[in-house]
């Protein structure tokens, strides 16, 4: 049986006109000074989704200067946390009021299903609300034990101007993991979305303006890494960069930031393992593995792109994952029944296919898929649900981030072997363990080199729980209270009580 579930195009739901994206600088909308623009074509439908102003050094400099002036003036950094929280809460309400409008254009720019985009946009409002709550609960320390004439206080202050650079795979969600937390801390920001998915970030500018965000606090520049992202990373007036994307680009940003020693927070790639022990709830595990590898077409830093299965159950478990994979609905992203949409670009699809072909050449076998997917009525870029077996830890498909709907299957015999395989990658973003034995779960969780470890589930997340990676998966943390801490500087205030300081200079 080779059948897969494919949702054909109905050719309905497409917008009549492309969205026109402009820069939002110092509270005003503007085109590029040189008149340059760029287009985004829907990877699923081949239509122009948006036409956007193409930022240059001129717009980037203006945005950075606006953010610097706004921060230094104190119009945001020195107002009460209550006042900042009120604006963030208004933004959350406006996001919820505009979910359908945002979700449609995000679906077309990313290729993800409309139901997924809708969930991400609506869910992002909760991140803004949680950040608002953190704004009002930030506190430092006091030290009343330094002697009767000294009082010490440790306070937390906003770090300053923050460059926010976001990726194409979750453009609005990841922006909402960064921007409201920076704003809650009192920072001002310059934001650059990916040139492939710029529109919902530009549209957020409309909501910020409507919510009463003071001019210059949030500035949005559309365009490419060169020159926009590069200047945002190296500029002397920027105090911090927060970036989500590939490890290679993250290293470039760190290098660019080193000239001014600005703080850098990076959420980068992942090669995330799920380890399935023989005593696991195998039906639940198989469903979670299927979800983990195909969610967002596998274009996800948290993709469960490799499973490590106990030898005693590997054959039967893999067969069940393949069976479930055939039931996952791939196809037209605008159809509510679709679970997996298009790949972001033809070039990226070619890269994904290259990993599969290389694995086969190295001795692996394709149990399902392994090729492009034809969706009736669409000429877009789709890839089949793919399961690759016989994978060994030395293969590139087992070590490198494929970023597509491709599952690698490896096997193990002992806990030590499972841990060795799981940690045998340069990445350390997330990991999962499946077992009914609490001791097995705890041992794996403690030994796994990953910023998040899920047990008997996959990719459950909450605003309260922080997120980030180890090793080459990044540095720093997002969301949760630790996510707010990233945007704060710590300052000690040492205060002498009375005229109690002994003179240093002695008369001879």
C-alpha positions in Angstrom: 0.0 0.0 0.0 1.5 3.3 -1.1 -1.5 5.6 -0.6 -1.2 8.9 1.2 -3.8 11.4 2.2 -3.7 14.4 -0.1 -6.1 17.4 0.0 -6.6 18.9 -3.5 -6.9 22.6 -4.1 -10.4 24.2 -4.2 -8.9 27.5 -5.5 -11.0 29.4 -3.0 -10.0 31.8 -0.2 -7.3 33.6 -2.0 -7.1 37.4 -1.4 -7.9 39.7 -4.4 -4.9 42.0 -3.9 -1.4 41.5 -2.3 -0.8 43.0 1.1 1.4 46.2 0.8 4.1 46.2 3.5 5.9 49.3 4.6 8.4 50.2 7.3 7.1 51.5 10.6 9.7 53.9 12.0 9.2 56.4 14.9 5.4 55.9 14.8 5.1 56.5 11.0 4.7 54.3 8.0 7.1 54.9 5.2 8.4 53.4 1.9 12.1 52.9 1.3 14.0 56.1 0.4 15.2 54.5 -2.9 11.8 53.2 -3.8 13.0 49.5 -3.8 10.5 46.8 -3.1 10.3 43.0 -3.0 7.6 40.4 -3.4 6.6 37.2 -1.6 5.0 34.5 -3.7 2.9 31.9 -2.0 4.8 28.5 -2.0 1.5 26.7 -2.2 -0.5 28.7 -4.8 2.1 30.6 -6.7 0.3 34.0 -6.3 1.9 37.2 -5.1 1.0 37.5 -1.4 2.7 40.7 -0.5 4.7 43.6 -2.0 7.0 45.2 0.6 9.3 48.1 1.0 12.9 46.8 0.8 14.9 48.3 3.6 18.4 49.8 3.2 20.9 51.2 5.6 18.9 54.5 5.5 15.8 52.9 7.0 17.8 50.8 9.4 19.8 53.7 10.8 16.6 55.7 11.2 14.9 52.9 13.1 17.8 52.4 15.4 18.1 56.1 16.1 14.4 56.3 16.8 14.6 53.4 19.3 17.7 54.9 20.9 16.0 58.3 21.3 12.8 56.7 22.7 14.7 54.7 25.2 16.9 57.6 26.4 13.9 59.9 26.7 12.2 57.5 29.2 8.8 57.6 27.5 8.7 53.8 27.8 11.7 52.7 29.9 10.9 54.9 32.9 7.1 54.8 33.0 5.4 52.5 35.5 5.2 48.8 34.8 1.4 49.2 35.2 1.3 51.6 32.3 3.5 49.3 30.1 1.4 46.3 31.0 -1.8 48.2 30.0 -0.5 48.7 26.5 0.6 45.1 26.1 -2.9 43.9 27.2 -4.5 46.2 24.6 -2.2 44.6 21.9 -3.3 41.1 23.0 -7.0 42.1 22.7 -6.3 43.5 19.2 -4.5 40.4 18.1 -7.5 38.3 19.1 -9.8 40.7 17.1 -7.6 40.2 14.0 -6.9 36.5 14.0 -8.5 35.6 10.7 -6.9 38.5 8.8 -3.5 37.7 10.1 -3.9 33.9 9.7 -4.8 34.1 6.0 -1.7 36.0 5.0 0.6 33.9 7.3 -0.8 30.8 5.7 0.0 32.0 2.2 3.4 33.3 3.0 4.6 30.3 5.0 2.6 27.5 3.3 1.4 26.2 6.7 -2.3 25.1 7.1 -4.9 27.7 7.9 -6.0 25.9 11.0 -2.4 25.9 12.4 -1.9 29.6 11.5 -5.1 30.5 13.2 -4.1 28.6 16.4 -0.7 30.3 16.4 -2.0 33.8 15.9 -4.7 33.4 18.6 -2.3 31.7 20.9 0.2 34.5 20.6 -2.2 36.8 22.4 -1.6 34.7 25.6 2.2 35.4 25.3 1.5 39.2 25.3 -0.8 38.8 28.3 1.8 36.8 30.2 4.5 39.3 29.4 2.2 42.0 30.8 1.9 40.1 34.0 5.7 39.8 34.3 6.1 43.5 33.8 4.4 44.1 37.1 6.1 41.4 39.1 9.8 42.1 38.3 11.8 42.7 41.5 15.3 42.8 42.8 16.9 42.2 46.2 17.8 44.1 49.3 20.7 43.5 51.7 20.2 44.8 55.2 23.0 42.8 56.7 26.0 44.8 55.6 26.4 46.8 58.8 24.3 49.5 60.5 25.6 52.2 58.2 25.2 50.4 54.8 22.1 49.4 52.8 22.5 47.5 49.6 19.8 47.2 46.9 20.0 45.2 43.7 17.7 46.6 41.0 16.9 45.4 37.5 16.8 47.8 34.6 15.9 47.4 30.9 19.0 46.6 28.9 18.2 49.3 26.3 17.7 49.1 22.5 17.1 45.5 21.3 17.3 44.2 17.7 14.7 41.5 17.2 15.4 39.3 14.1 12.8 36.6 13.5 12.6 33.6 11.1 10.2 32.5 8.4 8.7 29.3 9.9 6.8 30.8 12.8 6.9 34.6 12.0 4.2 35.8 14.4 4.6 33.2 17.1 8.3 33.7 17.5 8.0 37.4 17.4 5.5 37.1 20.3 8.1 35.1 22.2 10.5 38.0 22.1 8.9 41.4 21.5 6.3 41.6 24.4 9.0 40.4 26.9 11.5 43.0 25.7 8.7 45.6 26.0 7.6 44.4 29.4 11.2 44.9 30.6 11.1 48.5 29.4 13.3 48.1 26.3 12.8 49.7 22.9 13.1 47.6 19.8 14.0 47.4 16.1 12.3 44.4 14.4 13.3 42.7 11.2 11.1 39.8 10.0 12.3 37.3 7.4 12.0 38.6 3.9 10.0 35.5 3.1 7.3 36.1 5.7 7.2 39.8 6.5 3.5 40.7 6.5 2.2 39.7 9.9 5.0 41.6 11.5 4.2 44.7 9.5 0.5 44.2 10.4 1.4 44.1 14.1 2.7 47.6 13.7 -0.9 48.7 13.0 -2.0 47.1 16.3 0.8 48.6 18.3 -0.1 52.1 17.0 -3.8 51.5 17.8 -2.9 50.3 21.3 -1.1 53.5 22.0 2.5 52.4 21.9 4.6 55.7 22.0 6.5 56.5 18.8 9.9 55.0 18.4 9.4 52.3 21.0 8.9 49.6 18.3 10.3 50.1 14.8 9.8 47.6 12.0 12.2 47.4 9.0 11.4 45.1 6.2 14.2 43.6 4.0 17.1 41.2 3.9 19.9 40.2 6.1 22.2 42.4 4.1 22.2 45.2 4.9 19.3 45.4 7.4 20.1 42.4 9.7 23.8 43.0 9.5 23.5 46.6 10.6 21.1 45.7 13.4 23.7 43.2 14.7 26.7 45.5 14.6 25.4 49.0 15.3 26.9 50.7 18.3 23.5 52.2 19.5 22.0 48.7 19.8 22.5 47.1 23.2 21.2 43.6 22.6 20.2 41.2 19.7 17.7 38.4 20.0 17.6 36.1 17.0 15.9 32.9 16.0 17.1 31.0 12.9 19.8 28.7 11.7 23.0 28.0 13.7 25.1 29.3 10.8 23.4 32.7 10.8 23.5 32.8 14.6 27.3 32.4 14.5 27.5 35.2 11.9 25.4 37.5 14.2 27.5 36.7 17.2 30.6 37.7 15.2 29.0 40.9 14.1 28.0 41.8 17.6 31.4 41.1 19.1 32.8 44.5 18.0 30.6 46.2 20.6 30.3 43.3 23.0 26.5 43.7 23.0 24.4 40.9 24.5 23.3 38.2 22.1 20.4 35.8 22.7 20.1 33.0 20.1 17.5 30.3 19.6 18.9 28.1 16.8 18.6 24.7 15.2 17.8 21.3 16.7 18.2 17.7 15.9 15.7 16.5 18.5 15.5 12.8 19.5 12.6 10.9 20.9 13.7 7.7 22.7 11.0 5.0 22.8 11.5 2.2 25.4 9.8 -1.1 25.1 7.5 -0.5 28.0 6.1 2.8 26.6 2.5 3.4 25.6 3.3 2.6 22.0 0.1 3.9 20.4 0.4 7.3 22.1 4.1 7.4 21.3 3.5 6.6 17.6 1.0 9.4 17.3 3.3 11.9 19.0 6.2 10.9 16.7 4.0 11.4 13.7 2.9 14.8 15.0 6.5 15.7 15.9 7.9 15.1 12.5 5.2 16.5 10.2 4.0 19.5 12.3 4.7 22.7 10.2 6.0 20.3 7.4 9.0 19.6 9.7 10.2 23.2 9.2 10.5 23.5 13.0 13.5 23.8 15.3 11.6 21.5 17.7 10.9 18.9 15.0 11.1 15.4 16.3 13.2 14.5 13.3 14.8 11.4 14.7 13.5 8.6 16.8 15.7 6.1 18.8 13.6 2.9 19.3 14.4 -0.1 21.4 15.4 -3.0 19.2 12.7 -5.3 20.6 9.9 -3.1 19.2 11.6 -1.2 16.4 10.1 -3.0 13.5 6.5 -3.0 14.8 6.7 0.6 16.0 8.1 1.9 12.8 5.3 0.1 10.9 2.7 1.8 13.0 4.3 5.3 12.4 4.2 4.6 8.7 0.6 3.6 8.9 -0.3 6.8 10.8 1.8 8.8 8.4 -0.4 7.7 5.5 -3.4 9.2 7.3 -1.9 12.7 7.8 -3.6 15.1 5.4 -1.0 16.9 3.1 -2.2 19.5 0.6 -3.9 22.8 0.1 -3.1 25.0 3.2 -6.3 26.9 2.8 -8.5 23.8 3.3 -9.3 23.4 7.0 -8.8 19.6 6.7 -5.2 20.0 5.8 -2.6 19.2 8.5 0.6 19.7 6.4 1.1 22.3 3.8 3.8 23.5 1.4 7.6 23.8 1.8 8.8 27.3 2.0 10.8 27.5 -1.2 11.8 25.2 -4.1 15.4 25.5 -3.0 14.6 24.4 0.5 12.6 21.4 -0.8 15.6 20.4 -2.9 17.8 20.5 0.2 15.4 18.3 2.1 15.3 15.8 -0.8 19.1 15.8 -0.9 19.3 14.6 2.7 17.0 11.6 1.8 18.9 10.7 -1.3 22.3 10.9 0.5 21.0 8.6 3.3 19.9 6.0 0.8 23.3 6.2 -0.9 24.9 5.6 2.5 22.8 2.4 3.0 19.5 3.6 4.6 16.1 2.6 3.3 13.0 4.7 2.6 10.0 3.1 4.3 7.6 5.7 3.1 7.7 8.8 0.8 11.1 10.1 -0.2 10.0 12.4 -3.0 8.1 15.5 -4.0 4.3 15.4 -3.6 1.9 16.3 -6.3 -1.2 18.1 -5.0 -4.1 18.3 -7.6 -4.8 21.9 -8.6 -1.6 23.3 -7.2 1.9 23.8 -8.6 3.5 24.6 -5.3 6.3 22.9 -3.4 5.1 19.9 -1.4 7.1 17.0 -0.1 5.8 13.5 0.8 5.6 12.2 4.4 8.9 10.4 4.6 10.3 7.7 7.0 13.9 6.6 6.6 15.0 3.4 8.3 18.3 1.7 8.8 19.8 5.0 9.8 23.2 5.0 11.6 24.4 7.8 13.9 27.2 8.8 11.5 24.8 9.7 8.7 24.1 13.3 8.0 20.4 12.7 8.2 20.9 11.6 11.8 23.1 14.5 12.8 22.1 17.6 10.8 18.9 19.6 10.7 16.9 18.4 7.7 14.0 20.8 8.4 11.4 18.9 6.4 8.8 16.1 6.9 11.5 13.4 7.1 11.8 11.0 10.0 15.1 9.1 10.7 14.8 5.8 12.6 17.6 4.5 14.8 17.7 1.7 17.3 19.2 1.0 20.7 19.6 -1.8 23.3 20.6 -0.1 26.6 20.0 3.2 28.3 23.7 4.1 27.9 23.4 3.5 24.2 20.2 5.6 23.9 21.8 8.5 25.7 25.0 8.3 23.6 23.0 8.4 20.4 20.6 11.1 21.6 23.5 13.4 22.7 25.6 12.6 19.6 24.8 15.8 17.8 26.0 19.4 17.9 22.5 20.5 18.8 20.8 20.4 22.2 17.4 22.1 21.9 14.9 19.4 22.9 14.5 15.7 23.5 11.8 13.2 24.4 11.5 10.0 26.3 8.7 7.4 26.3 8.4 4.9 29.1 6.0 3.8 31.8 8.9 3.5 34.3 9.4 6.7 36.2 13.0 5.8 36.9 13.7 5.4 33.2 12.1 8.7 32.5 14.0 10.6 35.2 17.4 9.1 34.3 17.0 10.0 30.7 15.7 13.5 31.5 18.7 14.2 33.7 21.3 12.9 31.2 19.9 14.3 28.0 21.7 17.4 26.7 18.7 19.5 25.8 17.1 22.7 27.0 13.7 21.0 27.1 12.9 17.3 27.8 9.4 16.0 27.3 8.3 12.7 28.9 5.4 10.8 27.4 4.4 13.8 25.3 5.9 16.0 22.6 6.0 19.8 22.0 3.6 20.8 24.8 4.5 24.4 25.7 3.2 27.1 28.0 4.1 30.8 28.5 5.2 30.0 32.0 7.9 27.5 31.0 11.1 28.9 29.5 12.5 27.7 26.2 16.0 27.6 24.8 18.9 25.3 23.8 22.2 23.9 24.8 25.4 23.5 22.7 24.9 24.9 19.1 21.1 25.2 19.7 21.7 28.7 21.1 22.2 30.7 24.2 19.8 32.5 26.5 16.1 31.7 27.1 12.7 32.9 25.8 9.3 33.1 27.5 8.7 32.4 31.1 10.2 34.6 33.8 13.7 33.7 32.5 12.6 35.1 29.1 12.0 38.5 30.7 15.3 38.3 32.6 17.2 38.3 29.2 16.2 41.9 28.6 17.2 43.2 32.1 20.5 44.5 33.4 21.3 44.0 37.1 22.6 47.0 39.0 23.8 47.2 42.6 23.1 50.3 44.7 25.4 50.7 47.7 24.1 53.4 50.1 25.9 54.7 53.1 23.7 55.8 56.0 24.9 58.9 57.8 28.4 60.4 57.6 30.1 57.2 58.6 32.7 56.8 55.9 36.2 56.9 57.3 38.7 59.1 55.4 41.3 57.4 53.3 43.8 60.3 53.2 45.7 60.6 56.5 47.4 63.8 57.6 51.1 63.1 58.3 
